Amino acid sequence: MRWPLALAFTVLMIGVVLGAFGAHGLKNRLTVDMMAVYQTAVQYHFWHGLGLVALAILLALQPASGFLWAYLLMAVGVLLFSGSLYALSITGIKILGAITPIGGLLLIMAWLTAAITAWR
């Protein structure tokens, strides 16, 4: 399966693009608080993109394993966690912040699933 690694690298590329956009395009447009929210989104996006790379490699070594579940949980978690923070910081729509904890929970579940799979 090549798609997990390709998707992981795409997630990282998007993280770099959004990080650069925030640093250069939004620096003077967002409040200090909203810029901090945006930066949190970028940080989690990038770190979990690297986590997706690691999981894709593990998945290639053990295709029929819990690493696929961990990968999927992490991919959706990044989308919901970082995506909601990006949207919140740019639009100021506070209700978007309600999505963030769901993404965070999925990220936690992804790491726990990976840990349990590695233990087995």
N, C-alpha and C positions, 0 to 999 in steps of 0.2 A: 504494500500500500504506500503510494507516494503522496497522496493527498494530505495526510496529516502534517508532514514536514513542509509541504508547499504552503498550506494554510498558515502554519506557524510563522514562516518567514514573511508571509503577506501581512499578518497581524503586526509583526515587528516593523515592517516598512511603513504601515499606516501609523504606527506609534511615532516613528521619526517624523513623518509628514505633519502629524497633528502637533507634535512638540515644537517643531519649527514654526508652524502657523501660530501657535500660542505665543512663542517668544518674539516673533517679528510682527505678526499681523494683529494680535490682540493686546499686546503690551500696554498700549495707550488707550484702549477702548474698554477694558474691564476694570472694575474696582479692584483694590488690593485683595479684598476677601474673595471675589469671584476668580481672580487670577490664581489664588492659592487653591481653590477648588479645581480649577483647570489643571494645575500642576499635579495635584493628587491623582487626577484621572490619568495623566501621562505616565506618572511613576508606576501606578498599578498596571496600566496597559503594558508598559515595556517589561516589567519584571515577570508578569504572567505570560507575555509572549515568549520569553526565554523558558518559562516553565512548559509551555506548549512544545517548544523544540525538544526539551528533555523527554517529555512524554511521548512525542512522536518517535524518537530514537528507541525508547523502551518498547513502544508498541511494535516497532519493526522487529525487535528481538523476540517479543512474546505476543504475537498477534491475537491469540485467543485468551485475553486476560482482562483484568479490571482496569488496565491502563487506558483502554478505549473509553470506558466510562469516565475515568478521571479527565481524560483529554476533552471529552464532550462537555463535561461540567465546567471545566476551566474556560473553554471557548465561549460558552454562553455566559459564564460569569464575567468575563472581560467585557463582553458586549453590553451586559446590563449594568455592571458597576461603573466602568469607565464611560460607557456611552451615556448613561444618565447624568454623570457629573459633567461631561462635555456639554450636553444639552442644557443643563441647569446653569452652568457658568455663562454660556452664550446668550440664553434667552431670559434668564432670571425667573423662569417659571418654577416656583418652589415645590410644586407637587411632584416634579420629576425626581426630587430627592427621595421620594418614597420608594422608588425603584432600586436605589443604590444598595440598601441592605439585602435585598433579594440576590443581587449580583454578588455581594460579599459572602453571603451564605453559600452560594454555589462555588465560590472560590475555596472556601473552607472545606466544603464537601469534596472538592476535587483533590486537594492536598491529602485529606484523610483517606480517600479512596486509593490514592497512589501509595500512601504509607502502608495501608492494609495489604494491597496487592504486592508490594515489595517484601513485606514480612512473610507472606505465604510463599 
